[in-house]
């Protein structure tokens, strides 16, 4: 049986690990925002 310290370390490691689903959705959102900003910058220069 694992000790309390080992269990705690495993739980903390799991909580600190990035959530892949959230990372992917963030990347999609950032890409879309970037495209919008580029379009607005082009129109502002014209």
Backbone as XML, in Angstrom:
<?xml version="1.0"?>
<chain id="A" units="angstrom">
  <residue number="1" name="UNK">
    <atom name="N" x="0.839" y="-1.184" z="0.000"/>
    <atom name="CA" x="0.000" y="0.000" z="0.000"/>
    <atom name="C" x="0.886" y="1.250" z="0.000"/>
  </residue>
  <residue number="2" name="UNK">
    <atom name="N" x="0.511" y="2.227" z="-0.815"/>
    <atom name="CA" x="1.295" y="3.451" z="-0.926"/>
    <atom name="C" x="1.117" y="4.322" z="0.312"/>
  </residue>
  <residue number="3" name="UNK">
    <atom name="N" x="2.182" y="5.040" z="0.611"/>
    <atom name="CA" x="2.106" y="5.929" z="1.775"/>
    <atom name="C" x="1.333" y="7.199" z="1.416"/>
  </residue>
  <residue number="4" name="UNK">
    <atom name="N" x="0.979" y="7.931" z="2.433"/>
    <atom name="CA" x="0.223" y="9.168" z="2.228"/>
    <atom name="C" x="1.045" y="10.167" z="1.403"/>
  </residue>
  <residue number="5" name="UNK">
    <atom name="N" x="2.350" y="10.208" z="1.645"/>
    <atom name="CA" x="3.220" y="11.124" z="0.906"/>
    <atom name="C" x="3.237" y="10.778" z="-0.574"/>
  </residue>
  <residue number="6" name="UNK">
    <atom name="N" x="3.335" y="9.492" z="-0.883"/>
    <atom name="CA" x="3.346" y="9.068" z="-2.288"/>
    <atom name="C" x="2.034" y="9.424" z="-2.978"/>
  </residue>
  <residue number="7" name="UNK">
    <atom name="N" x="0.927" y="9.207" z="-2.292"/>
    <atom name="CA" x="-0.376" y="9.546" z="-2.862"/>
    <atom name="C" x="-0.479" y="11.045" z="-3.113"/>
  </residue>
  <residue number="8" name="UNK">
    <atom name="N" x="-0.021" y="11.834" z="-2.142"/>
    <atom name="CA" x="-0.074" y="13.286" z="-2.271"/>
    <atom name="C" x="0.763" y="13.761" z="-3.453"/>
  </residue>
  <residue number="9" name="UNK">
    <atom name="N" x="1.962" y="13.182" z="-3.606"/>
    <atom name="CA" x="2.838" y="13.564" z="-4.715"/>
    <atom name="C" x="2.193" y="13.233" z="-6.059"/>
  </residue>
  <residue number="10" name="UNK">
    <atom name="N" x="1.558" y="12.086" z="-6.158"/>
    <atom name="CA" x="0.885" y="11.689" z="-7.406"/>
    <atom name="C" x="-0.268" y="12.646" z="-7.726"/>
  </residue>
  <residue number="11" name="UNK">
    <atom name="N" x="-1.048" y="12.982" z="-6.708"/>
    <atom name="CA" x="-2.188" y="13.883" z="-6.911"/>
    <atom name="C" x="-1.703" y="15.258" z="-7.362"/>
  </residue>
  <residue number="12" name="UNK">
    <atom name="N" x="-0.670" y="15.779" z="-6.702"/>
    <atom name="CA" x="-0.146" y="17.103" z="-7.074"/>
    <atom name="C" x="0.413" y="17.093" z="-8.487"/>
  </residue>
  <residue number="13" name="UNK">
    <atom name="N" x="1.088" y="16.029" z="-8.863"/>
    <atom name="CA" x="1.640" y="15.925" z="-10.224"/>
    <atom name="C" x="0.512" y="15.915" z="-11.240"/>
  </residue>
  <residue number="14" name="UNK">
    <atom name="N" x="-0.553" y="15.201" z="-10.932"/>
    <atom name="CA" x="-1.691" y="15.122" z="-11.853"/>
    <atom name="C" x="-2.373" y="16.480" z="-11.995"/>
  </residue>
  <residue number="15" name="UNK">
    <atom name="N" x="-2.485" y="17.200" z="-10.899"/>
    <atom name="CA" x="-3.151" y="18.508" z="-10.938"/>
    <atom name="C" x="-2.307" y="19.553" z="-11.661"/>
  </residue>
  <residue number="16" name="UNK">
    <atom name="N" x="-0.991" y="19.423" z="-11.615"/>
    <atom name="CA" x="-0.115" y="20.390" z="-12.272"/>
    <atom name="C" x="0.029" y="20.115" z="-13.763"/>
  </residue>
  <residue number="17" name="UNK">
    <atom name="N" x="-0.339" y="18.920" z="-14.195"/>
    <atom name="CA" x="-0.227" y="18.564" z="-15.606"/>
    <atom name="C" x="-1.258" y="19.343" z="-16.421"/>
  </residue>
  <residue number="18" name="UNK">
    <atom name="N" x="-0.866" y="19.768" z="-17.617"/>
    <atom name="CA" x="-1.767" y="20.538" z="-18.473"/>
    <atom name="C" x="-2.893" y="19.664" z="-18.999"/>
  </residue>
  <residue number="19" name="UNK">
    <atom name="N" x="-4.049" y="20.284" z="-19.181"/>
    <atom name="CA" x="-5.201" y="19.600" z="-19.731"/>
    <atom name="C" x="-5.161" y="19.755" z="-21.249"/>
  </residue>
  <residue number="20" name="UNK">
    <atom name="N" x="-4.977" y="18.634" z="-21.970"/>
    <atom name="CA" x="-4.785" y="18.681" z="-23.418"/>
    <atom name="C" x="-5.982" y="19.279" z="-24.147"/>
  </residue>
  <residue number="21" name="UNK">
    <atom name="N" x="-7.181" y="18.992" z="-23.682"/>
    <atom name="CA" x="-8.382" y="19.518" z="-24.338"/>
    <atom name="C" x="-8.406" y="21.038" z="-24.233"/>
  </residue>
  <residue number="22" name="UNK">
    <atom name="N" x="-8.104" y="21.560" z="-23.049"/>
    <atom name="CA" x="-8.105" y="23.008" z="-22.864"/>
    <atom name="C" x="-7.017" y="23.674" z="-23.690"/>
  </residue>
  <residue number="23" name="UNK">
    <atom name="N" x="-5.863" y="23.032" z="-23.798"/>
    <atom name="CA" x="-4.773" y="23.599" z="-24.583"/>
    <atom name="C" x="-5.181" y="23.705" z="-26.050"/>
  </residue>
  <residue number="24" name="UNK">
    <atom name="N" x="-5.817" y="22.659" z="-26.578"/>
    <atom name="CA" x="-6.223" y="22.675" z="-27.983"/>
    <atom name="C" x="-7.276" y="23.747" z="-28.251"/>
  </residue>
  <residue number="25" name="UNK">
    <atom name="N" x="-8.248" y="23.878" z="-27.366"/>
    <atom name="CA" x="-9.284" y="24.892" z="-27.578"/>
    <atom name="C" x="-8.692" y="26.294" z="-27.458"/>
  </residue>
  <residue number="26" name="UNK">
    <atom name="N" x="-7.736" y="26.481" z="-26.551"/>
    <atom name="CA" x="-7.067" y="27.778" z="-26.417"/>
    <atom name="C" x="-6.306" y="28.116" z="-27.697"/>
  </residue>
  <residue number="27" name="UNK">
    <atom name="N" x="-5.614" y="27.133" z="-28.266"/>
    <atom name="CA" x="-4.865" y="27.374" z="-29.491"/>
    <atom name="C" x="-5.787" y="27.785" z="-30.625"/>
  </residue>
  <residue number="28" name="UNK">
    <atom name="N" x="-6.932" y="27.137" z="-30.752"/>
    <atom name="CA" x="-7.898" y="27.492" z="-31.787"/>
    <atom name="C" x="-8.383" y="28.922" z="-31.592"/>
  </residue>
  <residue number="29" name="UNK">
    <atom name="N" x="-8.694" y="29.276" z="-30.351"/>
    <atom name="CA" x="-9.191" y="30.611" z="-30.042"/>
    <atom name="C" x="-8.121" y="31.668" z="-30.331"/>
  </residue>
  <residue number="30" name="UNK">
    <atom name="N" x="-6.875" y="31.389" z="-29.938"/>
    <atom name="CA" x="-5.782" y="32.332" z="-30.183"/>
    <atom name="C" x="-5.558" y="32.539" z="-31.676"/>
  </residue>
  <residue number="31" name="UNK">
    <atom name="N" x="-5.651" y="31.451" z="-32.436"/>
    <atom name="CA" x="-5.451" y="31.551" z="-33.882"/>
    <atom name="C" x="-6.535" y="32.417" z="-34.511"/>
  </residue>
  <residue number="32" name="UNK">
    <atom name="N" x="-7.766" y="32.214" z="-34.094"/>
    <atom name="CA" x="-8.882" y="32.995" z="-34.626"/>
    <atom name="C" x="-8.724" y="34.473" z="-34.253"/>
  </residue>
  <residue number="33" name="UNK">
    <atom name="N" x="-8.366" y="34.747" z="-33.000"/>
    <atom name="CA" x="-8.161" y="36.127" z="-32.554"/>
    <atom name="C" x="-7.024" y="36.789" z="-33.323"/>
  </residue>
  <residue number="34" name="UNK">
    <atom name="N" x="-5.973" y="36.026" z="-33.581"/>
    <atom name="CA" x="-4.824" y="36.549" z="-34.315"/>
    <atom name="C" x="-5.237" y="36.957" z="-35.727"/>
  </residue>
  <residue number="35" name="UNK">
    <atom name="N" x="-6.042" y="36.119" z="-36.378"/>
    <atom name="CA" x="-6.507" y="36.427" z="-37.729"/>
    <atom name="C" x="-7.358" y="37.697" z="-37.731"/>
  </residue>
  <residue number="36" name="UNK">
    <atom name="N" x="-8.214" y="37.829" z="-36.747"/>
    <atom name="CA" x="-9.063" y="39.025" z="-36.651"/>
    <atom name="C" x="-8.205" y="40.267" z="-36.447"/>
  </residue>
  <residue number="37" name="UNK">
    <atom name="N" x="-7.203" y="40.157" z="-35.588"/>
    <atom name="CA" x="-6.332" y="41.302" z="-35.342"/>
    <atom name="C" x="-5.541" y="41.680" z="-36.591"/>
  </residue>
  <residue number="38" name="UNK">
    <atom name="N" x="-5.087" y="40.699" z="-37.348"/>
    <atom name="CA" x="-4.367" y="40.994" z="-38.587"/>
    <atom name="C" x="-5.265" y="41.725" z="-39.575"/>
  </residue>
  <residue number="39" name="UNK">
    <atom name="N" x="-6.511" y="41.267" z="-39.691"/>
    <atom name="CA" x="-7.449" y="41.923" z="-40.603"/>
    <atom name="C" x="-7.726" y="43.357" z="-40.172"/>
  </residue>
  <residue number="40" name="UNK">
    <atom name="N" x="-7.900" y="43.577" z="-38.889"/>
    <atom name="CA" x="-8.165" y="44.934" z="-38.401"/>
    <atom name="C" x="-6.941" y="45.826" z="-38.582"/>
  </residue>
  <residue number="41" name="UNK">
    <atom name="N" x="-5.745" y="45.263" z="-38.441"/>
    <atom name="CA" x="-4.526" y="46.046" z="-38.639"/>
    <atom name="C" x="-4.377" y="46.433" z="-40.108"/>
  </residue>
  <residue number="42" name="UNK">
    <atom name="N" x="-4.724" y="45.524" z="-41.011"/>
    <atom name="CA" x="-4.655" y="45.834" z="-42.447"/>
    <atom name="C" x="-5.635" y="46.933" z="-42.812"/>
  </residue>
  <residue number="43" name="UNK">
    <atom name="N" x="-6.834" y="46.858" z="-42.269"/>
    <atom name="CA" x="-7.840" y="47.855" z="-42.590"/>
    <atom name="C" x="-7.493" y="49.214" z="-41.962"/>
  </residue>
  <residue number="44" name="UNK">
    <atom name="N" x="-6.813" y="49.197" z="-40.834"/>
    <atom name="CA" x="-6.424" y="50.437" z="-40.175"/>
    <atom name="C" x="-5.328" y="51.142" z="-40.971"/>
  </residue>
  <residue number="45" name="UNK">
    <atom name="N" x="-4.448" y="50.387" z="-41.608"/>
    <atom name="CA" x="-3.365" y="50.977" z="-42.392"/>
    <atom name="C" x="-3.878" y="51.533" z="-43.713"/>
  </residue>
  <residue number="46" name="UNK">
    <atom name="N" x="-4.950" y="51.031" z="-44.230"/>
    <atom name="CA" x="-5.465" y="51.474" z="-45.523"/>
    <atom name="C" x="-6.123" y="52.838" z="-45.461"/>
  </residue>
</chain>
